Amino acid sequence: MLSVTTDFLPGRTIETSLGIARGSVVRARFIGRDFIAGLRKLVGGEVNEYTTLLAESREQALERMLLHAQSLGADAVINVRFTSNTIMEGTAEMLAYGTAVTLAPA
């Protein structure tokens, strides 16, 4: 399934808008990862532990959004966006959302 951050697909015609497609994942921090990140914070540089956690969360949220779009009968999702929210201390939600659409035959 196609997913783009634009509100159009070059060379394709959007036939129907099916509404919002969304997928989210809530992750909790791991104390071991926090300890290593705290040490890394002392010396500076990228905190790889959190970079990896966020990348995995984005991919999982995107996969869930595409599954939701598929369940709506979509061919593509346009205007894809990501946002994150703190749920409670030590947990965060990653949300992927966009507009599910059907496309005219190519």
C-alpha positions in Angstrom: 0.0 0.0 0.0 1.2 3.5 -0.8 1.8 6.1 1.9 2.9 9.6 1.3 3.3 12.8 3.3 1.8 14.9 0.4 -1.9 15.4 -0.3 -1.6 13.9 -3.7 0.0 11.0 -5.6 1.9 12.1 -8.7 0.3 10.4 -11.8 -2.6 9.0 -9.8 -6.2 10.3 -9.3 -7.8 10.1 -5.9 -11.2 8.6 -6.3 -12.6 8.5 -2.7 -11.6 9.7 0.7 -12.3 7.1 3.3 -11.5 9.1 6.4 -8.6 9.0 8.9 -6.4 5.9 9.1 -4.4 5.6 12.3 -2.1 3.4 14.2 -0.4 3.8 17.5 1.9 2.1 19.9 2.6 2.8 23.6 6.0 2.0 24.8 7.5 2.0 28.3 11.1 2.9 29.0 13.3 0.1 30.4 15.4 0.9 33.5 18.5 -0.7 32.0 18.2 1.5 28.9 17.6 4.5 31.1 20.8 3.8 33.0 22.9 3.5 29.9 21.2 6.7 28.4 22.0 8.6 31.6 25.7 7.6 31.4 25.7 8.7 27.7 24.1 12.0 28.6 27.1 12.7 30.8 29.6 12.5 28.0 27.3 13.9 25.3 26.4 12.6 21.9 23.5 10.6 20.5 21.5 8.4 22.8 21.3 5.4 20.6 19.1 3.5 23.0 16.3 6.0 22.5 17.0 6.5 18.8 16.4 2.8 18.3 13.3 2.8 20.5 11.7 5.7 18.6 12.5 4.2 15.2 10.9 0.9 16.2 7.9 2.7 17.5 7.5 4.8 14.4 7.7 1.6 12.2 5.1 -0.2 14.3 2.7 2.7 14.3 3.1 3.0 10.5 2.4 -0.7 10.0 -0.7 -0.4 12.2 -1.9 2.7 10.3 -1.5 0.8 7.0 -3.5 -2.2 8.4 -6.2 0.1 9.5 -6.3 1.8 6.0 -6.5 -1.7 4.4 -9.4 -2.6 6.6 -11.2 0.6 5.3 -10.6 -0.6 1.7 -8.0 2.0 0.9 -5.4 1.8 -1.8 -3.2 4.5 -0.3 -2.8 6.9 2.7 -2.0 10.5 2.0 -0.9 13.3 4.3 0.8 10.9 6.6 2.0 12.4 9.9 3.6 11.2 13.1 3.1 12.6 16.6 4.2 11.4 20.1 2.6 12.0 23.5 3.6 11.2 27.0 1.0 9.0 28.5 2.4 8.9 32.0 5.9 9.0 33.6 8.1 6.6 31.6 5.6 5.8 28.8 4.9 7.4 25.5 2.6 6.9 22.5 3.7 7.1 18.9 0.8 7.8 16.6 0.8 7.6 12.8 -2.2 9.0 10.9 -3.3 10.1 7.5 -6.2 10.1 5.1 -7.1 6.8 3.6 -8.1 7.0 -0.1 -9.0 4.9 -3.0 -7.4 5.5 -6.4 -8.8 5.5 -9.9 -7.4 2.7 -12.0 -4.0 3.7 -13.5 
